[in-house]
């Protein structure tokens, strides 16, 4: 690599380990309209969670739990 005058490049060693997981709990309600059931109204609701652990060799482990509710509603028309 050629040297650049006035620029001092620093190298970083990434030596950490990341573990984690994602989970979701969902309830779904759906109602069909019409004889042929071409129109559907639906609603989803539940909770979503994310857990992660980062292990740094020099300073130890840190963990984090993020969670929250979510709601989704809508309708679908089939042709």
JODAFEN-V205735 format. One line per field, one symbol per residue. psi: psi as a letter, one per 20 degrees, with the letter a starting at -180 (. if undefined). Layout:
psi: ???
This chain:
psi: pqpppipoppqpoolrppqrrpqpppppppppqrgilippprpqqbqpqppqppophhiaqprpoprqrqppqaqppq.
